[in-house]
Amino acid sequence: MAVLIPKSTDQQLSPLLYGPSSTPSGSILGRTLHSPTPLITAADAHTLTLSTTHTLLDSTSGAAVSCLGHSHPVVTSALISTLSTPAPVYVNSILFNTPIAEEAGSVILSEANAAATACGGAEDSFGRVYFCGSGSEACEAALKLGRQYFVEKEGAGTKRRRWISRWGSYHGTTLGALSVSGHYARRKVFEDILLPQGEGGNVSFVSACNAYRGKKEGETDWDYGQRLVRELDEEFQRVGPDSVIAFLAEPVVGAALGCVTAVEGYWKGCKEVCERYGALMVADEVMCGIGRTGGMFAFQAEGVVPDLVTVGKGLGGGYVPVAGVVVGQKVVGVLDKGTGAFAHGHTYQAHPLACTAIVAVQKVIRQENLLANVVTRGKQLEALLEEQLAGHKHVGNIRGRGLFWGIEFVKDKETKEPFPVSDGVSSKVCERALELGICLYPCAGSAGEGKGDHVLICPPYTITEGEIEKIVEVARRAVVDVLGE
Ligand SMILES: Cc1ncc(COP(=O)(O)O)c(C=O)c1O
C-alpha cells in the first residue's frame, strides 16, 4: 500500500485537505510520522467531511470496508440497543458463549453453504465460523487451523508444515500472515524474521494469476491458467506433496495487485492439485468477500468450494473491527473426532458488539437487495471506466468484478514499463482526487518488487447511478491533471 506522499516542510499543502489540526506531531503512531494527514471530522451515508469543511464521496468504502456507508440506521440502532439493554457487552469465550455470536455464526454459515451449493458443493460444506478482530488475525487463525487439522489427522509427527502462497498477494501484517504474503514492500523490513522459505521451511511462493502481466504473447487465458496450475503442481512435487498444509490465495487480489481476477479454469485446476495431494485450499476473502464482487463469497464465481475462507472488512461494514474464518466441515470433523478444541484464541473473539454488527450488516444486505445493486452498479462502473479511462496513454489496465475495480498506471503502454517508484504516481493521483472530491485507494507493487502503481475504486454497495458517474468523471480528471491528457 502506498501512503499519501510525505510532504516536505516547505511544500504547499492543499488548503482543501489540510487544516491547522492536520498536524504531523499528534499522539497516534499512524502510517507516517512526518506528514500531516487530512482529518475526517464527520461522515454520513457516502460523504466524509474534513476538518477544512471540504467533503468527499467515500468511493473506496475506506479500504473496501464501509460497504453500507456511514451511519446506516439499521446498524447503528442495533449497536445502540445492544449497548443500552442488559445484553452482555463482553464475555470470556473460555467460559461462555452469547446468543448474538451464535446468530452471527449461523447467518454467515448459511450464506457460505448457499454459496457452496451454488457451485456444486454440499449443503453442509462449512461447519463452523471463528470470529476475530482483523483480517490478519483471520489469516493467522486459518494458518494454524490448517496445521492443527493435519496434526490431528496424521498425528504429531505429520510432515505437513508448509503453505504455498503466491507472489502479488497480501494476507496480513502479523508475522505468520506476512510470511505467506507475497508483498515486497510490506515484507522488506521484516524479511529476516519471517517463516523460512527454503528446504524444510514453511512457505513457498508461486506466480500470481495476473493475465495483464503474466500471460505470454499468443497464449490464451485458458492455457495461461493451466500453465500456472502446472506450476503449482510442480511446487507441490518439488517440496514434497506430503509436506504441504494448504495453498492459499485471494480469489480477487486486492491491494497487492489491484482487483486482479483469475482466468477461467485456474481455481478449479488449483483445487484439483490440492485434492490430489491431500492439502487444504484457503480462499482469503478478507477484501473481496461478503458481497464486494457481487456474490456473497468470491469463490462462487470460480466454481470451487475452499476448505477455509477468511473474511473481514465488509463483514462488520466498518462499524466494528471484525473478521473471521469460515471453516469447512472436513476440518471441523477432524477436530471434532480429535481433541475437540481449536488450540488458538483471542480475548475479543466473537465479541458481542462485533457479532451484533455482523447480523445487522447481513440483514441490510438482504433487505435492501444490495448484491443486485453491486452487480448493476459494478457493470456501470466497468463500462464507464473503459469508456473514459482505458484510452488514456498511461492507463495500462482496468480490471475487477462487482464493486471492486483497479486501474494500473504504466509509463509505457506498449512495454508495460512502470513509472519509477520515486514518482509516487498513485499517491499523486489519489491526492488530486481528494482535492476534487472523491477517494481513490493508492497502492503500489503491481509490476513486482515494489514497482508499479495502481489505485482501487470500491464504493459502498448502496452507491447510486449518479454517484458512479461522478466517481469516474472525477477519477478521469485526477488522472489527466497528474499524468496529462
Ligand atoms: C486479502 C487480505 N487479507 C488480509 C488482510 C489483513 O486484514 P487487516 O488489515 O484487517 O488485518 C487484508 C487487508 O487489507 C487483505 O486485503
The ligand as an SDF file (V2000), in Angstrom:
LIG
                    3D

 16 16  0  0  0  0  0  0  0  0999 V2000
   -6.8010  -10.0950    1.3120 C   0  0  0  0  0  0  0  0  0  0  0  0
   -6.4350   -9.5440    2.6640 C   0  0  0  0  0  0  0  0  0  0  0  0
   -6.1140  -10.3930    3.6460 N   0  0  0  0  0  0  0  0  0  0  0  0
   -5.7920   -9.9540    4.8760 C   0  0  0  0  0  0  0  0  0  0  0  0
   -5.7610   -8.6080    5.1550 C   0  0  0  0  0  0  0  0  0  0  0  0
   -5.3950   -8.1290    6.5330 C   0  0  0  0  0  0  0  0  0  0  0  0
   -6.5110   -7.5620    7.1370 O   0  0  0  0  0  0  0  0  0  0  0  0
   -6.3640   -6.4970    8.3300 P   0  0  0  0  0  0  0  0  0  0  0  0
   -5.7500   -5.2720    7.7650 O   0  0  0  0  0  0  0  0  0  0  0  0
   -7.7890   -6.3040    8.7880 O   0  0  0  0  0  0  0  0  0  0  0  0
   -5.5300   -7.1400    9.3720 O   0  0  0  0  0  0  0  0  0  0  0  0
   -6.0800   -7.6830    4.1590 C   0  0  0  0  0  0  0  0  0  0  0  0
   -6.0440   -6.2300    4.4320 C   0  0  0  0  0  0  0  0  0  0  0  0
   -6.0910   -5.4090    3.5650 O   0  0  0  0  0  0  0  0  0  0  0  0
   -6.4270   -8.1630    2.8750 C   0  0  0  0  0  0  0  0  0  0  0  0
   -6.7430   -7.3250    1.8770 O   0  0  0  0  0  0  0  0  0  0  0  0
  1  2  1  0
  2  3  1  0
  2 15  2  0
  3  4  2  0
  4  5  1  0
  5  6  1  0
  5 12  2  0
  6  7  1  0
  7  8  1  0
  8  9  2  0
  8 10  1  0
  8 11  1  0
 12 13  1  0
 12 15  1  0
 13 14  2  0
 15 16  1  0
M  END
$$$$
